[in-house]
Amino acid sequence: FGQLLVMTNVHIGNYGIKNDEVESEDIKISGLITRNFNIQYSRPQADKDIQNYFEYEGVVGITNIDTRAVVRHIRSKGAMNAIISSEITDIDELKKKLKQTPKMDGLELASKVSTQEPYYVGDTSASLKVAVYDYGIKKNILRCLEKRGCYLKVFPAKTPLDKVLKWKPDGIFLSNGPGDPSTMDYAINTVKEILKKDIPLFGICLGHQILCLAKGLKTYKMHHGHRGLNHPVENKLTGLCEITSQNHGFCVSSDNIENDPSIELTHLNLNDNTLEGIRLLDKKAFSVQFHPEAAAGPHDSRYLFDEFINMMKGQAIFQEKKQIIEIF
């Protein structure tokens, strides 16, 4: 949210845009940087081309850029502020505007993209009720939970816990979202209160970071973040490698994790050894940094939604894959 997105693939838009595949109500980036912006698309099922999509949403795009050079610069110098303009052509004036742009460190953005009113998803007769804290949730997370027999009520990011508990949920989900997690005192304090209750809790991406902060761990801004569909992550409970989709610029530090015996590291990034997942040994709570719901993307970690379902049903979790390891 509020960032410029550089696409490393050369051809962008050649599949077209299908309305029921979008993950949000509108485009959340501030601008798109591409090598080739393809107006013509090959997929018959698509509803519109990418230019019509961006024009309708009022989002700027720039093409014919050497994105490989841009990516090399970001890789060596780190993620940084940038500016795109089709109106101002004076470089010095653009530089002045760029200097006025705040850095991502210290920005609280989740409440800006969260729903303003609660809403429901799924079948009212479903066997499980899940309260969802919306920090900028992706629609496919809701689909993954709904398909597993959950009736969902999605709450604004700053909803007090007592209002959530009045709905009597079987579990609580903490969503993904943008911004610096360390600024979200309202969410961190809410999760601390949740952990005092006997309620199953599952967090993804920003939700993972919030849970970790509530447990006393620290977060930091990464040099250039994890972006992409093919990040290898080791499941420490099984020894298996899972290919994951990731999109985050902040990360949880694992420096002090050994000081809290109630926290178990469950997932580790195999590219840079950063923390990718935890579970609490004394609570019904776990979280991951990556996106198991990724669409399009790998499905290696979809089992995490099943683990959440099992947790709400009072069953033991993280058991099935351990048995697979023992068999072989």
N, C-alpha and C positions, 0 to 999 in steps of 0.2 A: 504494500500500500504506500502510495506517495513516492515511489522510486522509479527510476528509468531502468528498463529491462533490455539487456543486450542478448540477442539470440546468437548462439554459436553455430547453429545449423545455417546453411546458405539459403535454402528456399523456405520461406515462411508464408503460410496461407494457401499452399497448393491443395490442401484437403477441404478448404472452405470451413464455414462456421455452422454448426448444428445447434439449434437453440436449446435442446434438452440435454446437451452435454456440458454446458457452461457450469462452473462451480460457484458462481456468485451472482447476485442480482445485477451487477454492473462491473465494468472493468475497473480494477483497483490500482493498476500501475498508472504513473503519471505520463509515461511515454514509452514507445517501443523503438529500438534501434536494430536495423536489419541490414543484411547484404542485398537480398532480393525480396521485395514485398510483392507477392504474387496475387494479382487481382483475379486471374482465371484459376478455377479450381476443377479438380477431376472427379470429385465424389458426387454422385447423383443425389444422395440423401441430404446434402448440405443445404442450408436455408439462405445463406448469403455469403458474399466474399468478404475478406478481411478488411478491405478498405471501407466498405459500407458499414461494417461492424464498428470500426473505430470512429468513423464520421458520425454515426448515430449516437455513440457514447461521448463524443466530443473530446477524444483523446488523441494527442499528437503522435505521429510516427515519422521516422526519418529512415531513408533507404539509400542504397548505393554507398554504404559505409564499409570500410575494411574492418569488419568485426573481429577478424583474427588478430589484427593489430591492437584493437581496443581491449580484447580479452587478455592479450599478453601484457598490456599495460596494467590492467586491473590485477592480474595474477602477481605481478612484481611489486606494484605500489599499494595494492589493497583497494577495497571498495571505497568510493569517494563520491562527493557531490558533483553533479553535472547539470547542464542546462541545454535545452533545445528551444529554438525560436524560429518562427516563420514571419514574425512581425518586426522584431528588432534585429538589425544587421550590424550595428556598431559593436565591435568586439569588446571595447572598454566598458560600454554600458552593460553588456551581458555579464562581464566579470564582476561588476559592482553588484548586480542582482544575485549572482551566484554566491558572493561573500555573505549576503544576507540570509542565505538558506541555512537553517539549523542542521547540525549533524544528527545522525541517527541515535548516537549515545544520549540517553536521557529523555528520549521522546516517548510519551505514552500515546499510543495510537489505537489500541484495542477498542476503547470506548467510542472512538470515532466511526468504527465500521460495524460495531455490534448492533443487533436489532434494538429498536427503541421500545418495542412492546413484545410481550411473550406471544408465542404461537405454537401450534401443535402439528406434529407429523406422525402419520401412521394410523393404525386401526385401534379404536378405543377399546376393543375387546382383547387386545394383546395381553399376554400373560405377564409381561414385565413393563414397568414404567421407568423411564430414564429422564432425569432432569439434566438439561444441557446448558452449560454456561457458554454463551456465544462471545468469543473474543475476536471473531472474524472467520466463522466456521465455513468449511467447504461442504457443498451439498452432498458429496458422495459419502461423507462420514455419516450423515443422517440416513442415507440410503442403506449403508452397510448395517446400521443398527436396526432400522425398520425391517429389513429383510430377515433379520434374525429374531423376529417376534417381539420387537419393542415398540411401545407407544411413547412418543417423545414430546416433551414440553421444553421449548427453547427459551431461555431467559436472557434478558440484557446482562451485560458484563458486570454491572454494579448492583445487581439484585441482592438484597440481604438474604442470608441463609435461611432465616426463619420463614420468609415468604416461599422459598423453594421447598422447605420441609412440610409446609402446609399441604402441598400436593401429594405428599407421602410417596416419594419415588423409591424404587428398589435399588437404584444406583445413580451416581452423579458422574457426568462426563465433562472434562475440561477441554475446550477446543483449541485449535491452532489460531494464529492471529499475528498481526504485525507489531513492531515496536520493541522498545527496550523493556524486558520483563521486570527489571529491578525497580522500575517506576510504578509498578502496579500494586501498591500497598493494599488497595481495596480487595484485590483478588488473592493476594498472599494471605491476608488476615482471614478471608473467608475460608480458604483451604485449611488453615490452622484449625478453624472451628469444625470443619468437616471431619478432620482427622480425630477429633474428640468423640465423634459419633461412630456407631457401628454400621457405616454405610459404604458399600463398594464404590471405589473411585478409580477412574481411568482417564489419563491425560495424553494428548498428542501434541507434539511440537511446542507451541507456547504454553499449552496446558502442562506439558512435562516440565518445562522450566519453572512454572509457578509452583508445582508440587515440590520440586527440589528446593526452591527458595523458602518455601514454608517449612522445610526440614532443616534449614540452616546452611544449605550449600550456596555457592556463589555462581553468578553468571558473568560472562564477559563478551565483548564484541569481537567477533572473529576477523581475521585479516581480510578474507574475501568470502567467507561463508561457504556453505554447502548448497549447491544448486544442481539439480539433475535427476535422472531416472535410474542411475546405475551405481549407486554407492554401496559397496560391500560392507555388511555389518555382521559381526559374529554374535550369535546367540550364546552367551556364556553358560547357559543352563544345559544346552544340548551339544555345543561344539559345532553346530551347523552354521554355514554362511548364508545369509539372506541378502538378496539384492533389493535395495530400497530406493524409494523416491524421497528426495530431500529438498527443502527450500527454507533455509534459515540463516540469518546473519549473526545470531547470538548463540552461545553454547553454555552448558553447565560445566563448571570446573569440577574435576574429580579429585582435587588435591586433598580435601578433608573427608572424603567419603568413608575412609577406614576408621575415622573417629566416632562414627555412629554405627553401632552394631545392628541397628534396626534397618539399615539401608543395604540392600544387595544390588550390586551392579549386574544387570542382566544382558545388556547389549553394548558392544564396543565397535567403533568405526575402524575398519581395517586399513583405511588410507592414512589416517593421522592419529589413531588411538584416542579420539575424543569420545566422551561419554554419550551413549545413544539410548540407554534405557535403565530404569531401576524398578525394584519392587520393595515394598516395606514388609518386613518379616513379622511385625507386630500389628499390622493393620491390613485391611482389605483394600490395598491401593497399589497401583503400578502405572508406569508411564513410559513413553518412548519419544525420542526426538524426531524420528522420521515419520513418513506418512504411509501407514499400512493400507489406507483406502485408495491410494493413488489411481487415478483414472484420467488419461491413460497412464499406465505404469505397471511395474511388477506387482504380483500378488503374493509374493513369498511370505508376507507377514500378516495376511488377512486373518490368520488364526487368533490374533490378539483380540479381535472382536468376540470370537468364540470363548476366549478365556474370560473376558468381561462378563459374558452371559453366564458362564459356569460359576463365576464368583457371586453373581447376584442370586443364583439358584442354590448357593451354599455348598457347591461342589469344590473339590480340590482343583487348583489351577496349575498350569505348566507341567502336566503329568504325561500327556499323550506322547509328546515328542521325546521325552526321556525314555519311555518304553521302547520307542523305535530304535533309539541308540543302543539300548540293552540287547535288543533282538539281534542286531548286527554286530 
